[in-house]
Amino acid sequence: MPDDVPPPVHLDPVLDGLAKNPALPAELVRRFLGRRKGLGQVAKRPDLSEDVIAEIIAVDDHWLTHSLALNRRLPPAFRMILAGHADPSIRRAVAVAAEGSPRALYERLLDDGDQQVRQYLAENDHTPDDLRTRLAADPSPEVRAAVAQWWTAAPEPVRRRLLTDPEDSVRAAACATYFRRLPHPVPPPDLVPRLLADPVTRAGAVRHCTLDTATAHRLAEDPDDEVRIALAAHPDLPSALRDALAQDPDPRVAVRVFAREDTPEPVRARIHDRIHSPSTPPGDWLTHAESLDDVAFEREVMDQVARAELRALRPAWVTADPVPYADSPYVCFRASAAMSDRLPPPLVARLLDDEESSVRTTMALHARDRIDPATAERLDRTHRPDKRVLWRPADDFPLPPEALRRLATDPDPRMRQLAPRDPDLPLPVIRRLATDPDDVVRRTVAAHPRLPPDDLTRLLADPSEHVAATAAANPALPLASMHRLLALAGL
């Protein structure tokens, strides 16, 4: 590291980055074993030698050992050793990362005295089916509930056992409105009446029941919001009850009515207006939370959830017949239409230019042959996701090198972040981006393989810990800088 470069402002994050550096020599990996800060990231490296693994186990530092247990490249023999560790959190980590292990490991964890170890084993899709079947009869209801939620393809005898479990929490997990895996399991028909009569399984059973008039009216008056939400989506719901549920106090119920194909357009419009009518002043509603009483706060939370659910709706019946909905006033319907692969070219072009980002990107993903570089750049520049996600259109529609180099001087830092995607980006451009005022731009270029060593070393002292840590993880980092960082940490 050059003498004129100050030490890192954020040494610990930099060391975490260095621990993940693929070019870190084996002798420096071993020096990391003396570190007692951080979460032991070095133990997650895929290139650990067997002697280093044995040394980590012998050192028995909690975070080093925990990270080692989570290392999916750990040889089976060492995983078996950790399965017998005295610390249950280590054994839990082994259960989480058991993929590819011999059957003997699963059998050993199956009899573990810690309930959470067995619970993680129940959640693991790689646990052999016969062992998962045994976990469905585990003494702990938490373990049995995990089997119910995660093993949705369990054989019918197993599902029956879980659906009739004496514990409410297990039955609720076995007959739920949400599962950790798809597809949703279907309960045996003969059990549906029993599940519908049980308050803890009723909401999950609604979708599977035969809906006669008396049952429909009884469910429409159920005090459990989840039951009415499920009822509002039932295909055999009588029209009178459908219209009544459109005015349900819980707006999430109304969203399900909105999504129905048989809902009259005036009713759908009223639901849309109701959900988008602000009950608090414009802006971030959380800033107004302190002025709300408990009832008003709960109502506002439900309103926010309903708005998010409405935007996320993608009714299959709209996608199946997309043309009438390409000009819908509802964003979710236009996005659903954009999911079709059968739209005529004029409608594809219209949806690629829709005012809503989610509609534009959805259409692009279903009309890839229509996306030229100019359209791809426009889609990315105007991308405004409904929630924070890492994906952006340029991930699916890479821009050509000439566009990336032009974007290196774009006024929008979001677009400058794309420039380092060019592996042959000219050195003057790379060096300029390394001093960009935007820290995300600097972080992006800090991973570039052609960033000159001196510039890379200077980024280790960047005021942003994320930039500095990314620079430390770059395989082009000079060996001398690696040694200096470990020396600064006393390793």
Buried (B, 14 or more C-beta within 10 A) or exposed (E): BEEEBEEBBBBBBBBBBBBBBEBBEEEBBBBBBEBEEBBBBBBBBEEBEEEBBEBBBEBEBEBBBBBBBBBEEBEEEBBBBBBEBEBBBBBBBBBBBBEEBEEEBBEBBBEBEBBBBBBBBBBBEEBEEEBBBBBBEBEBBBBBBBBBBBBBEBEEEBBBBBBBBEBBBBBBBBBBBEBBEEEBBEBEEEBBEBBBEBEBBBBBBBBBBEBEEEBBEEBBEBEEBBBBBBBBBBEEBBEEBBBBBBEBEBBBBBBBBBBBEEBEEEBBBBBBEBBEEEBBEEEEBEEBEEEBEEEBBEBBEBBBBBBEBBBBBBBEEBBEEBEEBBEBEBBBBBBBBBBBEEBEEEBBBBBBBBEBBBBBBBBBBBBEEEBEEEBBBBBBBBBEEEEEEEEBBBEBBBBEBEBBBBBBEBEEBBBBBBBBBBEEBEEEBBBBBBEBEBBBBBBBBBBBEBBBBBBBBBBBBBEBBBBBBBBBBBEBBBEEBBBBBBEBBEB
